[in-house]
Amino acid sequence: MTNLQQERNHLALADRHIIEGRRRVANQTKLVETMARNGQDTIMAERLLRTFEETLEAWHAHRRNILQAIDGR
């Protein structure tokens, strides 16, 4: 397998991670909103949401790095 093919495989995996990350952020956002409407404590749910958002941004950065590696070839 060539390095270019490996980078393309990494890009496909990064895309899957981003899709999953977006889903998790959306689900957690809905959960926080529901908990808040019900008067529940949302501190831990909000912390988890921030973690999901930070992870998603890291995946986006990783994807940009992969694209740069592919473009640089």
FENGIDA-V183298 format. One record per residue. N is the residue number from 1. NEAR is the number of other C-alpha atoms within 10 Angstrom. Layout:
# FENGIDA-V183298
((N NEAR) (N NEAR))
This chain:
# FENGIDA-V183298
((1 5) (2 7) (3 11) (4 13) (5 11) (6 13) (7 17) (8 16) (9 13) (10 16) (11 19) (12 13) (13 13) (14 19) (15 15) (16 13) (17 17) (18 19) (19 12) (20 13) (21 19) (22 15) (23 13) (24 16) (25 20) (26 14) (27 13) (28 19) (29 17) (30 12) (31 16) (32 20) (33 16) (34 13) (35 14) (36 13) (37 9) (38 9) (39 9) (40 11) (41 11) (42 15) (43 11) (44 10) (45 16) (46 16) (47 11) (48 16) (49 20) (50 15) (51 13) (52 19) (53 18) (54 14) (55 16) (56 20) (57 14) (58 13) (59 18) (60 16) (61 13) (62 15) (63 20) (64 14) (65 14) (66 19) (67 15) (68 12) (69 14) (70 16) (71 9) (72 7) (73 7))
